[in-house]
Amino acid sequence: MSFLVLDRLDKSFAGNHVLKNLSLEVGQGEVIALLGPSGSGKTTALRLIAGFESPDAGRIRVGGEDVTGLPPSRRHFGMVFQHYALFPHLTVGENVAFGLETGGKEKAVKLGKDEIRRRVADALAQVDLPGYADRRVGEISGGQQQRVALARALAPEPRVLLLDEPLSNLDPTLRERTRRELRRTIRRVGITTVLVTHEQEEAFHLGDRVAVLQGGVLHQVGSPEDLYERPATRFVASFVGRASGFPGTVVPDDGGGLRLAAGPVWLGHPEGDLKPGEAAELVARPESLALVPPGSPQALAGRVTERRYAGPVSYFLVTLDALGGGLEVEVMAPSGAAAEGDTVAVAPGASGPRPRIFRGASSG
């Protein structure tokens, strides 16, 4: 059952339409990640949910209650900001207690000192920082500061937790470790959570489902597997993971076929109501392709223009003779399948997600 509902939200700033008819439903205890590039509308959506901005149109409901017109202090949401917004002159415990002044189920009811002390201790325990209440913020690591910010958001017992790029200011090694800790904490608490991020790995690791936005438009919502293996739009196919494609013409084939001009027919899953003879683009993941000898059936001839070693696999960029553009092919180690400058051919592989066919054509 849906707990948080975004119903046809629209928002413009100075004539710039940044969010367009966004509808999204989040279940009780579900973690949903809003993923997209800069300017996609994901941060605006989070600010509308939090109450920092008001939508031009649409409604926001939580647990059946319409909160669209409520100020942030009356929505009872917890929020972790990108830069944590911790007070360096306060102790860890005082920072967590600060979040109890305006939040919580009690609304305007003032909490007693004993209750505040209990909630601070509980919140720090939830983020695996028991006994840290008397430490100064400057005495703890960046990952621990992130957990203090999370504890401050959880202490008022919010209905919804909002995370705004919570790991972006950590170095890569610390980010990965903190991401695991954050995922464990959110799952343990069981709170409905909305995460904003531009990092695919972060969205896939933390989100039960991921909503992909671009240009203020919601392109697709689904599990990480859905987005990677069954992208609904060309943008999702290219933004989530690695993909390359080539233009061609739809052929009348029950398996979903696309023919390159004067070339072979490749099969893929058609997205939308594609008609035979219509211009389209076939998009494939690198692991769905294979390097084969020139002249092989159903293959596209080309030359290796780049090879990148990545441990257990290598990636080969093959410039196709018929297109001038290229396809990226993943080859399992050992990586000596081909060298830069070699003449090869590319054909559909035996593994990986099935290629998708989208209306229209691009240069790949």
N, C-alpha and C positions, 0 to 999 in steps of 0.2 A: 504494500500500500504506500502511496506517495506521501511523504512528510513535508518536503519543501517543494513548492510548485512555483515556477516562473511562467507566467501566462502572457505571451505576446508582448514582451518588453521592447520598447523603442526608446532610443536616446540620441539626441543630437547636441553638438556644442558649436555655437557660432556657425550654423549652417552645415556643419560636418556630421553626416549621419553615421555614428560610430557603432550603433547597435540596432539591428533590424529584425523586429518581430521574433525575438528569442523566446522559445517555449522549451521548458526542460522540467522534468520531474525527478526528484531524488528521494529514495526510500529511507525509512527510519534506519539509522545506523550505517547507511551506505556512504562510501567515500567516492566522490566524483571529481575528476580533474578537468579543469578548463585549459585546453592546450591550444596554442596558436602563436604566430609570430607577433612582433611588436605592431601595434595598431589593429589587432584582430578584434578587439572589443572585450577580451576576457577580463581585464582589470576593471573596465567600466561595469561589466556584469556583476563583479564582486562588490563594487562600491554601491551598486543599486541594492543588492541583497543586504549589505550592511546598513544601509540607510544614510550613507554619506552623500549620495546623490538621489534625486527623485526621477523616476521615469517620465518621459513625455506621454507614454501610453503603456497600458498593460498593468498587471497586478502581480503581487508577491504574496503567497500564502504559506504559513507554517502551521502544521498540525490542524489544518482547517481554518485557522485565523488569518484574516487579511491584515497584513502588517505594512502595506504599501505606504500609508501615510504616517507611520510611527517613526519617531526619532530613534537614532541608534541606541540610546540608553534604555528604551522601552522594548526593544526587540529581544533582549537577553541572548545575544550572540557573543561568542568569544572570537577574538581575532588575533592572529600573529602576523605582524607586519614584516616587510622585507628586511628592515634594519633593526628589528626587535623592539626599538624604542624603550630600552631599559634605562633606569636612572642610575648613573654611576656612583652618586653620593649615597645611595641607599643600599642596604644589605639585600641579599637574595630574598630573604623572607619578607622584607619590607616591599620589595618590588612585586612579589606575588600578592601580598595583601592589598596593594594599591588597586588591583583589579577587582577587589570586592566592594569598592566604594560606590560604583555605578551599576554593577551587574548583579546577576543572581536571581533566583526565583522570588526573592522577597520584595522585588521592586523597590519601593521607597522605604521599606522597613530596615532600620539600622541594625547591623549585626553587632553582637557583644564581642568583647575581646576574646573570650574563650572560644566562641564559634569561629572567629577569624583565625585564631591560632590553630584550631583543628583543621580548618579548610586549607590553610597554608601547608600544614604537615601532610595532609592527604594529597594535595596537588603535587608537592615535591616527591612524594612516594610514587605517584603515578608516572612520573617522568624519570624515575630511578635516581633521584637526588636527595634521598633522606639524609638529614644531618647537615645540609648545606645552608640552612636558613640564616646563619650568622655570618656567612662569608660575604665579602664585597664582590661586586660584579667584576671588577678589574682583576680579581684573583682567580677567576675560573676561565676555562678555555672557550673558544668560539662555539663549539658544539654544545657545551654546557650552558652557555648563554642562550642558545636557541631553545634548549629544554626549559630554562627558566621562563622565557617568553611564553612557551606552551603552557607551563604550569600556571602562569598568571591568567591566561585565557581560560583554563579549565576550572580555576578556583571558584568562580561564581556559578558553577554548574549550568553552563549555557545549554540552550536547546540545539544550537548549530555552531560548529567550529569553522571559521574562515581562515584560510592560509594564503597569504599573498607572497609568492616567490620566497618561501621561508628558508631556503637553503642557498640562495644565489650568492651570498657574500662569504661562503666557505670555500676553502681550497678543495680540489677534486677528491683527494683522499679522505679528508674530514667529511666532505659532503656525502660520500657513499656510506660511511659508517653512521653518520647522523640520520641519513635517510632510513636505514634499517631500524634504528632506534625509534624514529618518528612513526614508522609503519607499525611497529610492535605496540607502541603506546596507544595510537588511535584505535587499533583493533581491540586492545584490552579494555579501553574505556567504552567503546561501542557507540561513539557519538556521530551523528550525521555531520559530514565534513565536505566542504567545497574548497578545492585547492586550485590556485592559479599558477601556471608555470609555462615557460616556453621550452622546457627540456623534456623531450620525449621519454627518456629513460626514467626521469622522475615521475612523470605522469603514469607510465606503465607500472612502475613499482608500487606507487602509493594508491592509485585509483582502482576501485572495483570496476568502474566504467570511466571512459574518457570522452569528453565532448570537444570536438575539433572546430575551432572558429577561424574565419578568415574574412577580412573586410566587413566585420560586423554581422556576418551570416554564419549560422550553425550548419556545418556541412554534414556531420555525422556524429552519432553517439553510440558507443558500444564498448565491448570488452577490448583489451589490447589485442587479443587474437582476431577479433572482428575487423578492427581498423587495419591491421597489418595484412591479413590474408584476404579480406573482402572489402577493400576501400570502395566507398560509394561514389566518390568524385575523383577527378584527376588531381585536384589539389591534395586530397587526403593521401592518395597514392604516392605523391612526390614528397609531401611534408613528413609523413610517418614512415620512417625507414628509408632505404635506398631503392630507387626504381629508375628505369629508363624505358623509352618507348620509341616507336616509329610509326609514321602515318601510313595509311593504306585505304583500301575500300572494302566495305562489308560485303561478304559473299553469302549466297543462300545456303547455309549449312546449319543443320540442327545442333551441332556442337558449338556454334558461335565461332565463325571464322572471319579472318581479315586477310586480304591479299595485298602484298606489296606490289607496286606497279611492275609488271613483267617479272614477278617473283613468286615465291611459294605462298601457300596458304598456312597461316598459323592459327591455332584455336585459342580462344580465350572466353571468359565469361562476359557477355554483353551487359553493360550498365545502361538501362533505359530501353526505350522502344526503338532499336536501330533497324533501319530498312536496308535491304540489299542495294548495293550501289552507292550508299551514303559514305561520305568521307568520315573516317574515324581514326583512332589511335590505339594501338595495342601497347599496354604498359606491363612490364615484367620485373619481378625482383631478380637481383643478381643470381640467387641460388636456384632460380627457376630456369636458368639458361645453361648451356654447355658449349665448350669449345670442341669443335669437330674438324676432321680433315676437310680441306677445300673440295668441293664437288659432292659432299654428302647430301643425301635427300633432305628436302625441306630446310636447307641451310642457307644462310646469308653470308656471302663472301666478304672478307674485309682484312684489315691489317691491325696488329696490336700496336697501339700508340702509347700505351702506358701500362705499367704493371706495378701494383702496390702489395707488398708483403704484409700480412696481418696475423702472424703466428700460425694458427691452425688452418687458415685459409689465405688465398691470395686473390686480389681483384684485378681483372684485366679489362682495360677499356679498348674496345674494338671499333675502329672507324669503318663503317660499312661502305663498300664500293658504290652501291646503288643509291645511297642517301647523302653521303658526306658527313652525316651525324654518326653517333656512336652508341653502342650498348655496353653496359657494365656486366661482366660475367664473374661469378664467384667460383673458384676452383679449390677443392680441398687440397691440403698439403699432401705430398711434396709439391712445390710450386713451379717445377720445371716443365709445366705443360706447354709453355710458349715463352718467347722472349720478345722484348720490344722490337718492332720491325718485321716480325714473322707474319707470313700470310696464313690466315686461319679462316674458319667459318664458324658462325654461331647458329645453334639450333635449340629448340625447346629441350629442356632437361627432363630427367626422370623424377625429380623431386622438387620441393618448394611449392609455394602457393600458385594456383593457376593464374596465368596472366588475365588482365581485365581489358575490356575494349570500351573506350569512351567515345562519345560523339565528338566530331571535330578532329583536327590534326594539328600537331605542332612539330617543331624541329627536334623534340626529344629532350 
